[in-house]
Amino acid sequence: MHVNEAIQALLDQAIKLEMIEARDEIYARNQIMALLELDDFQKSVQPTGDTGIPDILENLADYAVGKGIISDLDSQKEILTAKLMNILIEKPSAVTGRFYEKYTADPRSATDYFYALSQNSNYIQTKNIAKNISYQYDSPYGTIDITINLSKPEKDPKQIALEREMKTASSNYPKCLLCIENEGYAGRINHPARSNHRMIEMELTGEPWYLQYSPYVYYNEHCIVLCGEHRDMKIDRSAFERLLEFVAMFPDYFLGSNADLPIVGGSILTHDHYQGGKYEFAMAKAEETGRFTLETFPEFEAMTLKWPLSVIRLRGDDRDLLAGAAEMILEKWIGYSDPEAEILANTNETRHNTITPIARMRDGKYEMDLVLRNNRTSETHTLGIFHPHEDVQHIKKENIGLIEVMGLAVLPARLETELKEIEDYLLGQKADVKDYHQVWAEELKERHAHELTPDTVKGIVRQNVGAKFVRVLEDAGVFKQTEAGLRAFQKFTETL
């Protein structure tokens, strides 16, 4: 596609998707020409077709590389393409105004508008996300989602070298990837391009918070709600209040938080934030295993769930009282020890117990899931007693955060090639596999000896990956789904 054709195709898509009006076309074209250092433009009378925005942007980035406007590094291409899209998006105040204008009519139309804008602006990396390998696994706990994350491209060695050089002279602005200062930030070698980034300001518990979508969505309408202040994550009553306040505003969405301690927390503990979206995970559909009554909050339904991690579900009508009930359970859990179940609340001055909370609306009532977490380590389990154990780390070694807790595996990109090697090994086309997969591959070969064919091998490997991930979740559960584990869980709920 010629550069003029690509520019026109981008403008046509922007008008079609109602990002700009036809009256804005000449202005937007001139701004794009300036970025691409063009001083002439011949508008084609031929229709430009229906090429998607990500492909058009790729074409324009390649043009800029060919003309020496930018270098051939992914970071430079992303900075340019984000700037190009920024020309076609309204300023944050206007986006926020449209959002709340639609919200007054229907919260659903507001989130529909903002999600579509985040995709059309190429902030949500739809083309890269499509590369992910995703499937489902029917487990004893329900249907688990499995994703091998291929959406973030591997870094060029030149890029890595430049990032290393910049570490010593790196800017501390924005402070992290979640700060409000990312909105409209051009980006640099070691910080992603955010010119095309927009957030929706809202008030939660009397504070400024912001709604955005994840650039690499793992499920439908995967959103992030972040604090306007750069401060550490903390699970306390105010966190429960914010989660419940948000789902009252957006009853189609759930909202949850990673735990606030290392090992059992998410990857970013230095900025207070939550994750949500319009998706029902397997945990939300988990069966009850027992009910009990909270002594100080008898008006709420309280139950435990058949789920690999240990979950207390609360359900009721009163939002403030529900936050109080969740706070009471958190405080009890923070101080709770059961040496027989390997649960110690503290080691010297180090706290081990915390909670991963998730809020939603169901049948007009508030629902809060409180997932009990403990981050203690031992000589046997140096990465965590309630963390993926060594025999499953060849599949998943990273922290088990909110998304995994609810039943969606986000597995490393290395598995794309490694699982193919295992398939070849099982069919006798390869002599060995990676050392850390070898024992498992031999187990699969023996267990499925009479089923392995070129047509079945991929499905067999994928199903066994799903089973391994369930084991990952079971390792993370503080009270196991065994007779002894359920008895220990009941011992805790009786303290409530």
N, C-alpha and C positions, 0 to 999 in steps of 0.2 A: 504494500500500500504506500503510495506517494505521501510525503509529509502533509501536503495540502489536503489530500483525501482523508488522512488520519485525523487532522484537526477538525475537518468538517464532520466526520463521523462522530467524533466526541461531542461536538456541539449539538448535532442532531439527537444523539442519545440523551444529552442533558435536557433538551427541550421536551423530548418524548416522555422522560421520567419526571417532568415537572420540577427539575432542580433549578432551572432558569426559565424565564419567559422568552418568547421570540424577540421581544424588544431588546433583550440583553445580548443577543447573539454577536453583534459587531464589537461591543465592548469586550466580551469574553474572548473573542477571537484575537483582538489586539493584545490582550494580556497574555494569552498563550503564545502568540508570536514573539513577544518580548522575551519570554522565558527560553524560547528556542532560538533566539537571536535571528529571527527572520524579519526582513523589511519589505517583503512582497508576498502577496497572496492572490491566487487565482481560484475563485470558487467554481467548483465543478457543477455542471447542471445535471450530472448523472446522480441517481440515488446512491447513497453510500452503503446501503445494505443494513444488516442487523448485527454487525460485529459487536460483541460484548465490550464493555468499558475496560476490563482488565487486559484484553488482547490489544485494544487500541493504545492503551498506555504503554504496553510493552513495545509496540511499534514505535511510538514517539521516543521512548527511552533509548531504543536502538539507534534511532536517527541522531539523538543528542550525543551518543557515544561515538558514532561514525564521524560527526562533525567536530569532535574534540571539545564539546561543551561541558561534558562530564566524563569521568573515568569509567572504565568497565567494571565497577564494583557494585554489588547488590545494594549497598547502603546508599550510594550516590544515585542509583536509579530510583530507589524508593523515595529519596528526598525530592527528586525532580517530579516524579509522578504524583506525590502528595501535594506539591505546590500547584501542579496543573489542576488537580481536582479542587483545591482550595478556591480557585477562581470561580468554580461552578457551584459553590455552596454558600448559603447565607451566613452571616456572622452569628456568633453564639446567641446573642440577645434575640435575634429574629427567629432562630431555630427554636429557642425556648418559648418565645411568644406563640409560635404556631403550635407547639406541643400542648401548651396549656389551653389554647383556644379549642383544640380538639378534645382535650381532657374534660372540659366542662360539658361537652356533649356525651362523651363516652371514653373512659380510661383506655379501653381496648383500641380505639381509633388513634389515640395519642401514641401508644407504644407501637402500633402498626406503622404509623408515619415515621417514627424515629428509627425503627429497625430497618425499614426500607431505605431511608436516607443513609444510614450507616453502611448498608450493603452497596448502594448505588455510588456512593462517594469513594468506594474502594478502601474505606477504613477497615471494614470487615473483609478479610482476604479470601473472598469466595473461591477464586481460582486455585489458590494453594490448599484451602480446606478440602476441596474436591479430591485431592491426592490421598487423603487419609484412608486407611483401610478400616472399615467399620462393619461389624456384624453382631449378632446376638447369641447368647448362650443360655439355654434353659437349665437353670440350676435348681437345687432343692429349695432355694429361697425365692425363686421367681426368675424372671427373664433379665439377665445381666447384659449390659452393653459393653462391647469390647471395641476399643479404638487404638490403632497403631498410628501414632502422631507423626505424619509426614509433612505437615503444613508449614513448618518453619524450615526454609531451605538451609542446607549445610553452608557454612561460611567458607569463603574463598581464603586460602592461606595468606594472600596479601592483605585481606581484610583483618584477619586475626593479628597479623604483625602490626598493622596500623593501630588496632585497638590496644595492643600491648604498649606501644609507644605513647599512646595518649593517656594511659592510666596515671602517670606521674603528673601530667599537666591537665588532667581532666577537670572539666567544669562540674560544680556541684549544683547545677541548675539544669533541669528540674532535679529535686532531691532524689526522686525515685520514679518508676514507671507509672505510678498511680496518682501522682500529684496533679492538682488542677492546672499547674503551670505547663503541663504537656499540651493543653488545648491550643492548637495553632502553632506549636513549636516546630521549627523547620527540621530539627534533627541534626545529627552529626555522626561521625564514624562509629562511635560507641554508644549511640542513643538513637532509638528508632524515629523515623520521620513521623510527625504528627500535625503537619499543616492542615490536613483534611479531617482532623479530629474535632468532634463537638460533644459537649456534655449538657445534661439538663440539670439545672440547679433545683434543689428541693430542700425543705426543712424537715428534719427528723429530730425529735426531742429538743426542739428549739435551736438546733445547730444547722449550719449550711452543709449539706451533703450533695453529691452529684451522681447522676445516673449516666452510665455509658454502656456500650456493648463490648464484649471481648473481641479483639481483632481476629482471634483464632477460635471461633465459637466451637464448643465441643458438643452442644446440643441446641435445641431450638430456642432462639432468643436468649442466649447465654449472656446475661448482663452482669455488670459490676457496679456496686453502689459504694462510693468512696467518700471518706471524710474530707472536708475542705482544709483541715489542719493536718500536717504531716506529723502523726503521732503513732506510737506502737499500738498494735492490736490488743484488745482487752475484752475478755468475756466477763460481763457483769450485768447487773439489772438494766442499766441503760442500753446495753447491747440487745437484750431481749425486747425492751420497749421499742427500739428502732426497727427490729425485724418485724414485729407485730404491726407497728404503725405503717410500714411500707406495704405489707400485704393487705392491709385495710384500704390503702390508696389504690393498689393494683391487685385486685382479688384473683386475676388469672395467673399471677406469678407466685412462685415460692421465693423465699430469700433465706439464705443460711450463711453461717460464718465458719471459717476454719478455726480450729482451736488456737489458743494464744500461747502455746509452749512449743519449743523446738521438738523435733522428731514427729510429734503428732499434729503439728500445725502445717500450714501451707508453705509455699515458697517465699512469700513476702509477709514477714511479721512486723515490719517497721512502718507500715501504713495501715491504719484502721480501715477495713473494707469488708464488704460482703459480696456473695455471688448468688445470682438467682436466674429466673427465666420461666418460660412457659413449656415445661416438660415434666412428665410424671416418671420418676425413677422407680426402680424395683422396690426400694426401701419404703416409698410412700404407699405401696400396695401390699406390704408385708402383713402376714397374719398375726393376730394377737396370740400371745402364749399365756397371758394371765392378767387379771385386773386387781387393783388394790385401791385403797382410799387414803388420800393425803389427810393426815390428822388436822392440819391447820387450814387446809383448802378442800374441804369435803365436796364442794360444789363442782369440782372438775372430775372428768373421767380420766383415770390414770391407768396405764397398761404397759406391759412389756411386749416385745415383738419377736417373731421368729426371723432373726436376721443375724448374720455372722458377727457384727459388732453389737455391743450392748446398748439397747435403745429404750428409753422411757418416753412414751407418748402421752401428752396432756391435751385435753380437748375441752373447750368451754366457750361461753359467750362474753365474759368480761376480760377485756384486753389488759387492763392494769393489774387485776388480780392474777391473771395468768403469768404476767411478768414476775409478780411476787412469788408465785409458786415455783417458777423456774429458778429464781434467785435462791430460794430455800433449798432446792435440790442441789444446786451448784455448791452452796456453802457446806451442805452435808457431805457431798462427794469430795470436795477439796480436803476435808479433814478425815476422810475414811481410809482405814487400813484393814486388810484381811490377809495376813501372812500366808494362810493356807492356799489362797488364790493368787499368791505372789503380788498382792497389791499393797504397796506402802505409800502413804500419803506424802512423806517427806524423807529425804536423806540429808541429815544435818539441817542446813538452812534452805535446801533446794526442794521446791514444791514439785510434785509429779502429777497430781490429778487436775483435770480440767474437763471441759465439755465442748463438743461440736454441736451447735444448735441449728435447727432448721424450722422455719415458720411457713405456714400456708393457711388458706381458707378452704374449708371443706363443708359443703352442705350448709353454708351460712354461719358456720362456727369457726373460731380460731383453733388452730392445731399447732402444737410445738413438739418437735422431736428433739430429745436431749440425748446425744450419743456420748457415753462415758468413755473418757480417754485417760491413759496413764503412760508417761514417757520414761519410766525407769529402765535402766540398762543393767546388764549383769555380765560376768565373765563369759558365760555361754552365749549370750545374745548382746554383743557389744553395741549394736545399732539400735537396740530396743527390745525389751521383752514382749511388748505388744506392738510389734513392727514386723514386716515380712521377715520370716526366718531364713536362714542361709540357703535351705533347699529350694526356696522359691525365688530367690533374688536374681536368678538368671533370667527371670521374666520381669520382675518388678522389684527394684531396690529402693526407689525414692520414697519420700514421705507419703503416707496415706492421708490425703487431704479431703476436703469437703466433697468433691466430685466423686472420688473413689468410694468414700464412706456411703454415698447414696446408691452406688451400684453401677458406676461407669468407669471402666478401666481406661486410663490414659497411659499407654505403653510406649516405650522408647522406639525411635525410628530404626535403630539397629536390627530390630526383630524382622523387618521386611525381608532383608537378605538372609538373616540367620534361620528363619523358619523355612525359607526355600531350600537352604542347605540341609535342614533336617528332613524335609520331604524327599530330597534326592538320596539321602542316607537310608531312609526307610525303604526306598525302592531299589536299593543296592547300586545306585548310580554314583555314590560318593563313599569313600572309605571311612571318613570321620567327620566330626563337627567341632564347633568351638568347645574347648575343654569344659566350660561351665554348663554346657548343654549335654555333654556326653552321657552321663548317667540317665538323664531323662529320656534321651533319644533311644537308648538301649531298652529302657522300660517300655516305651511305646512300641518298639519293634517286636518285643516278646508278647505284649498284651494284644496287639492287633495283627498278629502274624497272618491270620487267615482272611483279613479284610483289606489288606493293602493292595491297591491298584492305582494306576495313574489317575483314574477318575475319582477315587475316594480319599487319596492321601491328604489333600489340602483340607478337606472337611474334618478328617480325623485329627490333624494337627491343630486346627482352629478350636475344635471342641475341647481338646486337652489343654490348650492355652486358657480357655474359659474356666476349666476346672482348677487350674493353677491359680488363677486370679481369685477364685472363691477361697482357696487356701490362704492367699494373701490377706483377704478380709478376715478370715477366721483367726489368723495370727494376731490381727489388730484388735480383736474382741477381748475385753477385760474379763468377762464372764462367758465361758464357752457354752455352745449349744449342746451340752452333755448333761447327764443327770446331776453330776457334781457341780457343774458350772451354773445350771439353773437354780440349784439349791443355794449357791453362794450369791446369786443375783437376788433371790428372794430375801436372803438375810439382809442385804442392803436396803431393799425397798421397805422392809419392816421397820427400818430406822426412820422412815418418812411418815 
